Amino acid sequence: MAIFKYPFWVIYRIWFYILVALPIIIMFPILIISISREQWYPLFFKLARIWSKFILIGMGFGYKIKREEIPDPNKSYMFVANHTSMADIMLMLVAVKNPFVFVGKQELAKIPLFGFFYKRTCILVDRSSAKSRQAVFLRAQRRLKQGVSICIFPEGGVPEEHILLDSFKDGAFRLAINHQIPVVPLTFYDNKKRFSYTFFSGSPGKMRAKIHKFISTEGLTIQDTKSLNEQTRSLIFKELNSTVKA
């Protein structure tokens, strides 16, 4: 009977891209205005959260966010989470109310319509280029000084399906220490099951996220980068592992 699932999966993927495009088309004029100046980014962020909720609800994802600590709207943070799905972006935008800027791979800028706004509002990185990685730090520093938070998926990409949680790159933690801002770990439990990067997969259902207690960087130096990295990864890994065993 599995063969009957393939037409559903094809339609489900097409439906996802329709949901991604539709609100962008509807809100296009105000979206263009919201990205015309960096100081108007909070408006764009609010629209992006509406866009995300529209997609998650339209896909049949009943999302639930658990918060051990609530970010202060007047402070900047470094948000990090495990990365397994195209829906991670949407769930992150729904889970976090503080305006933040994604640091993401430049390949996503090639997606029609979505890519137009992605490359104008996110900090893009070519991980094969040392020059590009350095430019990311400079742009992130500027946005943090403007009071905006940063969001990075520290695995540096989407790991293979069998990997529960890949190793973390140091960039997010180095930035957090440089600016003495808290690291906010998030765990996404169900995104791989709900909508992974494997084409013939996915289904409606629950999509849970947890915002863990913040990890302070106060008093830390660059020499503490690796330990901060390992502390954050260990927290998320234990949470995912406990769910798998449950």
Summary of the structure (lengths in Angstrom):
residues: 246
radius of gyration: 17.7
end to end distance: 28.4
largest distance: 58.6
contacts: 750
relative contact order: 0.17
helix: 52%
strand: 16%
